[in-house]
Amino acid sequence: MKTPLVAANWKMHKTVRETLRYAHSIRDRMPTVNDVEVVVAPPFTALHALAGVFAGSAIGVAGQNLHSEPHGAFTGEVSANMLKEAGAGYVIIGHSERRHLFGETNETTNAKLHAAIKAELVPILCVGETLAERESNETFTVISRQLESGLVDISPSQATALVVAYEPVWAIGTGQNATPEQAQEVHAQIRKRLAQILSESLASGCRILYGGSVKPNNVHTLSTQLDVDGALVGGASLDVESFLEIVAKSRATTV
């Protein structure tokens, strides 16, 4: 059985001071993590501070994005090695907000994935469809294309640590979420496509997270689905109590 992963994506929230307050609280209240993996992705400005508090604990730290190049004249960007030096062990790639608000493509996502793997960061590759695409019955076509293009020239040996997050765009920040059955259907399709692109064994072991208005009151039923291996949590992760409850309920469904 795969160890579930619960990743908090804070997006553009929390100052360094707010981050430190949160980090001390969650570190002190979270028991030793051995049956669920927990990762927090703060803004870049707070990443080093968060990593310092979590040092020596089982809680990981992630960057929310990265540039595909190791250095250069790219104002406002952050490289994989910069993330690592600041204390990150993971990085979110291809989040729907990066794709739809900032024009990132499957090709740029692929370049970033290569950069993350080269730097030995664990990539959390995001895929998902818009409401219009779902209503047009294009969900599987869109996600298959995102996976195929995003994984170009990635070998099974390079993808051993790969995490995939399914985030239906229509459910992010809307209060809506896919039903457990809808999530399972898409996750199963993702696993099938990963087997075709990479290998059966890698697809079987790959953790596929659900991300789309995950909250304490729905994470349990989502996590009980066969192919749902954890959650990518947005707004609900900003509150310590809420996030601790999500972690606890994710753990309870897998032991």
DACORLIN-V163264 format. One record per helix or strand. SS is the DSSP state (H for helix, E for strand). FROM is the first residue (numbers start at 1). TO is the last residue. If there is no record, write none. Layout:
SS_FROM_TO ; SS_FROM_TO
This chain:
E_4_9 ; H_16_29 ; E_36_41 ; H_44_54 ; E_59_63 ; H_80_86 ; E_90_93 ; H_96_102 ; H_106_118 ; E_122_127 ; H_131_135 ; H_139_150 ; E_163_166 ; H_169_171 ; H_180_197 ; H_200_205 ; E_207_210 ; H_219_223 ; E_230_233 ; H_235_238 ; H_240_252
